[in-house]
Amino acid sequence: MAFLTGTEYITIADKLSSARVALQGSVGEMFDAVYEIVQLDSIDKEIDLLSPFFNVYQVSNAQWKQTSTLDAGVRALNNHVLRRSSHATLDAYLTNEGVQVTQTFADLCNGLGYPIVDGGNIV
């Protein structure tokens, strides 16, 4: 059966990790924007901007706490290698392919029931 090579898997896993990090970073950026608005020298500016920007911050914060925007990709990637290869676990697959995932990606996998517990498989 044809399945992703370790290099192909890592390329895709790294993109998912980067997306997770970007989601996390957006929260800080939106908080900084809200803080700047609070520091403005005009109540009119604050009245016009604070509520909409704070709402965007809250949405960003809620999305950061949830990984659901990435879950389908993580599941599809892991299901593919577990179904198409002869490996019973992701750890076995990663070890056999000689590749390592980021801690961010391992956390995404672990949260969805795809344990990566061998420290040698995590960068």
RATA-V551915 format. One record per backbone hydrogen bond with DSSP energy under -1.0 kcal/mol. CO is the residue of the C=O (numbers start at 0). NH is the residue of the N-H. If there is no record, write none. Layout:
CO/NH  CO/NH
This chain:
4/8  5/9  6/10  7/11  8/12  9/13  10/14  11/15  12/16  13/17  14/18  15/19  16/20  17/21  18/22  19/23  20/24  21/25  24/28  25/29  26/30  27/31  28/32  29/33  30/34  31/35  32/36  33/37  34/38  36/39  41/45  42/46  43/47  44/48  45/49  48/52  49/53  50/54  51/55  52/56  53/57  54/58  55/59  56/60  57/61  58/62  59/63  60/64  61/65  66/69  66/70  69/73  70/74  71/75  72/76  73/77  74/78  75/79  76/80  77/81  78/82  79/83  80/84  88/92  89/93  90/94  91/95  92/96  93/97  93/98  100/122  101/105  102/106  103/107  104/108  105/109  106/110  108/111  108/113  109/112  117/120  118/121  120/100
